[in-house]
Amino acid sequence: MNSRCSALLRRLLPLAACGTLIGTVSGVAVAQDTPTGGEPGLQIAWPEQVGVDSSELVRLSEWIRQQKLDVHSLLVVKDGKLIFERYSDGLTRNHNYELYSVTKGVTALAAGMLIDEGRAHLDDTAESVIGRWRPTLKAAFGDKKTVQLRHVLSMSTGLQYDFKPKDDPIYYGAPDRLKLAANTRPKQPPGSLFEYTDINPVLAAAMLSVSAGMPIDQYTQHKLFAPLGMKNAVWDRADDTGLVSSGWGLRLRAIDMAKLGELVLNDGQWQGQQLVSKSWIRQMVSPKVASDFGYYWWVNNIVSGEPEIDTMGFKGQFITVLPRRKTVIVMTSLMSVDGGLRDAANLQTFRHMVRDYILPALDNPAHAEDSNGRHTALRKELALSAVSRGVPGAPMDPTDKPRL
């Protein structure tokens, strides 16, 4: 066992193993043939035990290392069982990650819970809700009387915001983001045009906080994160008024992202408890103004030709749900953002991973023979991944560093 591997093993057990293959690798057992190390609501299984060909997943992990991609975590859940859990560069299950726009997907779930409770409504208007909460801004919202919560969640408010890509104050240092949102002007009738702008999740954070009677980050902690058994969940980057954005700043562990995917896959149910109504989940993942976007969730954005829904983040964060296959895929990474919203380089890379490795793994039950040899190949590759280090494909901001 080399010195680097030995040091990492001492530091990370039981989450990684090298050389002699003892303990567990990323939560998958390596010393015995019974996987261990599950999470509440997620059992652990070898891929072959649910009809998945692990050799394709091994090939994927090898390819990630060969390409030196900065993939921090990559998880696959099939039939409610965690069958693949890959980390790199000494990261563990307990690290959390800046999710960027995956935050929006969580916001949509919170919106549905509030609507289920009768505390929020899709036809609530920004002018009426925010005007009650911040009377000094009511006049500034006077030209937004027809902007409803449904428009905010579907990116169709029609509001004009002069975005400054490099150092826009909405992301960096705005003391009051809601004032920035109040100063926008309508350029299209609400509901007529899809435009992905981060003014909308600022409005969502304010409207949902008012409906909840508490900041939206506190509401999600009590109503969503705690029932799912999440750990180390943090909603950062609030402005000086204490308002978080509903579009970025949420930090979650990868395994907790997988739980959110399972919640959506199972129509809002988690361990027998209906946290979000089935009707809301169906509304949330149905196209609205854009043919590939519902309420903060994308539709057939990663996979075409079968049902697929996902929420994705700026630098390569994904929760992807494949309903027919009862599969959830999660990735966190730091990869290139070149290419724009629908064709960013990190998105294209993730599509390649899913299309050319993960789907073939799911489609090969005839080759998914459970054996000690396959277990050994998988755990060896996960051990190599645990000490590998990719090359960041995008500049690393302080928030991009994984945290314990």
Summary of the structure (lengths in Angstrom):
residues: 404
radius of gyration: 21.4
end to end distance: 26.8
largest distance: 69.0
contacts: 1452
relative contact order: 0.19
helix: 38%
strand: 16%
